Amino acid sequence: MASIQWRPEVNALTVPQSYKMRYLPQKTVGSEVLAAEIAAEVPGVTPEQMQLALQVMARRIQQNLIAGNQVTLEDAFTYTLALTDKLEDPDSPLPPIDEVLQVRIYASLPFVKEIRHAAHLERLALVEKLPVLASVKDSLLKLDEVLQAQSVLKITGSNLMFNQEDAECGCVIEGTRSGRTVQTKYVQTSQTEILLLPDIPSQEEAWNNEYTLVFSTRYSEHGTLRTSTYKRKLRSPLVALISPATSVGILTGNAAEPYVVIMDGEVSANERVRIQAVVDIRDTSRLLFNLLDMQEGGKAGLEVIVTENGLYTLHGFTGSAVSSLEIKVMSFDQLMNLTRNGYAGRLVDILDVRTA
């Protein structure tokens, strides 16, 4: 049975709070569909002839209104005109016709009564208007889910407009182990995009470089605070000092001890590279490690299979100043769990590899 669908929505203009009924059209029927439906009920008339008749009818109604007439289709609709401005006195000059003249269409009472008699209303579940964070990208590096100081973070989505004067609204960056900073340096804001100079909170240890992004807004002055958390974690670059060698924790979440440590390496110059751990789709009990350049789909070093704790050597890619890095996996099980469940099978860190 066909139904008229509606959904309850919060009426933000009432105190105490009330709800309004929002009609949701099943679809929009145009003149082509309407003409075909009429032709199916009238023998000897084609859909093309009926569509032409509808076009002519609309034009004739328009011409009669231009002539100052009111048009009434018995037991259906009345087409009429309205003048909507006011004059200070009878002889005041007329405002522009675009501001005065309106067209009104009214359904007849029998027409409405029949719809009310035959209609069936279907209530849909209440859906609150919420901000949606679709993507987060570092504008300088052009990489997703990267959080670095002195760069612009580009946040895209929907329903993102907010009042910067409201202390509860806007973006908050939180470390997954510690630290929380309310963001204040907005370059640009709109319904679909926010450009932000991030203020990154410090965490307990250098390897705790994992953060969440939370956004809050209100859609009316006294409306309920609506909050959304970005679905993936953001990660900030890590400094890896190689000569003299220092143990540098990487590829870790909010743990008190790093899951992986850089032990040593062969490096000819300072360079920024990425290191990734990926769950092997051929054998999901193991991880594949390798070094990458700073462009998605760019150069990559050979993959190294990791199945347990221990020392592993990763070789650089063509043209890289990083010939190799020696890493030590300290907590394989925790790393596998973080990579699989926290990062959908691929965990990547940016490394600022330095020789001194």
Residue pairs with C-beta under 8 A, 6 or more apart in sequence:
1 120
2 26
2 120
3 120
3 121
3 122
4 23
4 119
4 120
4 121
4 122
5 23
5 24
5 26
5 122
5 124
6 21
6 22
6 23
6 24
6 121
6 122
6 123
6 124
7 21
7 22
7 24
7 123
7 124
7 125
7 126
7 127
8 19
8 20
8 21
8 22
8 123
8 126
9 19
9 20
9 21
9 22
9 126
10 17
10 19
10 20
10 128
10 223
10 224
11 17
11 18
11 19
11 20
12 219
12 220
12 222
12 223
13 220
15 222
19 126
24 124
31 51
31 54
31 55
32 47
32 51
34 54
35 47
35 48
35 50
35 51
35 53
35 54
36 47
36 50
38 45
38 50
39 45
39 46
39 47
39 49
39 50
42 50
61 71
61 79
64 70
64 71
64 79
65 71
65 79
65 80
65 81
65 103
68 81
70 78
70 79
70 80
70 81
71 78
71 79
71 80
72 78
72 79
74 108
75 108
75 110
75 111
76 107
76 108
76 111
77 105
77 106
77 107
77 108
77 111
78 105
78 106
78 108
79 103
79 104
79 105
80 103
80 104
80 105
80 106
81 101
81 102
81 103
81 104
82 101
82 102
82 103
82 104
83 100
83 101
83 102
84 99
84 100
84 101
84 102
85 95
85 99
85 100
87 94
94 100
128 226
129 159
129 219
129 226
130 159
130 226
130 228
131 157
131 158
131 159
131 160
131 215
131 216
131 217
131 226
131 227
131 228
132 157
132 158
132 159
132 160
132 228
133 155
133 156
133 157
133 160
133 213
133 215
133 228
133 229
133 230
133 231
134 156
134 157
134 158
135 144
135 154
135 155
135 156
135 157
136 144
136 145
136 153
136 154
136 155
136 156
136 213
136 230
136 232
136 234
137 143
137 144
137 145
137 146
137 153
137 154
137 156
138 144
138 146
138 147
138 148
138 151
138 152
138 153
138 154
139 151
139 152
139 153
139 154
139 195
140 148
140 151
140 152
141 148
141 151
141 294
141 350
142 295
142 296
143 294
143 296
143 350
144 232
145 232
145 233
145 234
145 235
146 234
146 235
146 236
146 237
146 350
147 153
147 173
147 198
147 200
147 211
147 234
147 235
147 236
148 198
148 200
148 236
148 237
148 350
149 198
149 200
149 236
150 197
151 197
151 198
152 187
152 195
152 196
152 197
153 195
153 196
153 197
153 198
154 193
154 194
154 195
155 171
155 193
155 194
155 195
155 196
155 213
155 215
155 230
156 192
156 193
157 192
157 193
157 228
158 191
158 192
159 191
159 217
159 219
159 226
160 189
160 190
160 191
160 192
160 193
160 194
160 215
160 217
161 189
161 190
161 191
161 217
162 169
162 170
162 189
162 215
162 216
162 217
162 218
163 169
163 217
163 218
164 170
164 186
164 189
166 218
167 182
168 216
168 218
168 225
169 216
169 217
169 218
169 225
170 182
170 183
170 184
170 186
170 215
170 216
170 217
171 182
171 183
171 194
171 196
171 213
171 214
171 215
172 180
172 181
172 182
172 183
172 213
172 214
172 215
172 216
173 180
173 181
173 183
173 198
173 199
173 200
173 201
173 211
173 212
173 213
173 214
173 234
174 180
174 181
174 201
174 211
174 212
174 214
175 201
175 202
175 203
175 208
175 210
175 211
175 254
176 203
176 208
176 210
176 211
176 212
176 233
176 253
176 254
177 203
177 204
177 205
177 208
177 210
177 253
177 254
177 255
177 256
178 201
178 203
178 204
178 208
179 201
179 202
179 203
180 201
181 199
181 200
181 201
183 196
183 198
183 199
184 199
185 196
185 197
185 198
185 199
186 194
186 195
186 196
186 197
187 195
187 196
187 197
188 194
188 195
189 195
194 215
200 211
200 236
201 211
203 209
204 256
205 249
205 256
205 258
206 238
206 239
206 248
206 249
207 238
207 248
207 249
207 250
207 252
207 255
207 258
208 252
208 253
208 254
208 255
209 235
209 236
209 237
209 238
209 252
209 349
210 233
210 234
210 235
210 252
210 253
210 254
211 233
211 234
211 235
211 236
212 229
212 230
212 233
212 234
213 229
213 230
213 234
214 227
214 228
214 229
214 230
215 227
215 228
215 229
215 230
216 225
216 226
216 227
216 228
217 225
217 226
218 224
218 225
218 226
219 226
232 343
232 344
233 253
233 342
233 343
235 348
235 349
235 350
236 350
237 272
237 349
237 350
237 351
237 352
238 248
238 249
238 250
238 349
238 350
238 351
238 352
239 248
239 351
239 352
239 354
240 248
240 250
240 262
240 265
240 325
240 351
240 352
240 353
240 354
241 248
241 354
241 356
242 262
242 264
242 265
242 267
242 325
242 353
242 354
242 355
243 267
243 355
243 356
244 356
245 263
245 264
245 265
247 261
247 262
247 263
248 261
248 262
249 257
249 258
249 259
249 260
249 261
250 258
250 260
250 261
250 262
250 275
250 327
250 349
250 351
251 258
251 259
251 260
251 275
251 277
251 335
251 338
251 339
251 347
251 349
252 258
252 259
252 260
252 335
252 338
253 259
253 338
253 342
255 331
255 334
257 330
257 331
258 330
259 329
259 330
259 331
259 332
259 334
259 335
259 338
260 277
260 327
260 328
260 329
260 330
260 335
261 327
261 328
261 330
262 325
262 326
262 327
262 351
263 311
263 326
263 327
263 328
264 325
264 326
265 322
265 323
265 324
265 325
265 326
265 353
266 322
266 323
266 324
267 321
267 322
267 323
267 353
267 354
267 355
268 321
268 323
268 355
269 321
269 355
270 321
270 352
270 353
270 354
270 355
271 320
271 321
271 322
271 353
272 294
272 350
272 351
272 352
272 353
273 291
273 292
273 293
273 294
273 316
273 320
273 322
273 350
273 351
273 353
274 291
274 292
274 293
274 294
274 348
274 349
274 350
274 351
275 289
275 290
275 291
275 292
275 314
275 325
275 327
275 348
275 349
275 351
276 289
276 290
276 292
276 346
276 347
276 348
276 349
277 287
277 288
277 289
277 306
277 335
277 339
277 346
277 347
277 348
278 287
278 288
278 339
278 345
278 346
278 347
279 286
279 287
279 288
279 336
279 339
279 340
279 345
279 346
280 286
280 287
280 288
280 305
284 340
285 307
286 305
286 306
286 307
287 305
287 306
287 307
287 332
287 335
287 336
287 339
288 303
288 304
288 305
288 306
289 303
289 304
289 306
289 312
289 314
289 327
290 300
290 301
290 302
290 303
290 304
290 314
291 300
291 301
291 314
291 315
291 316
291 317
291 320
291 322
291 325
292 298
292 299
292 300
292 301
292 317
292 348
293 299
293 300
293 317
293 320
294 350
299 317
299 318
299 319
299 320
300 317
301 314
301 315
301 316
301 317
301 320
302 315
304 312
304 313
304 314
306 312
306 329
306 332
307 332
308 329
308 332
309 328
309 329
309 330
309 331
309 332
310 328
310 329
311 326
311 327
311 328
312 326
312 327
312 328
312 329
313 324
313 325
313 326
313 327
314 324
314 325
314 326
314 327
315 323
315 324
316 322
316 323
316 324
316 325
321 353
322 353
325 353
329 335
335 347
338 347
339 345
339 346
339 347
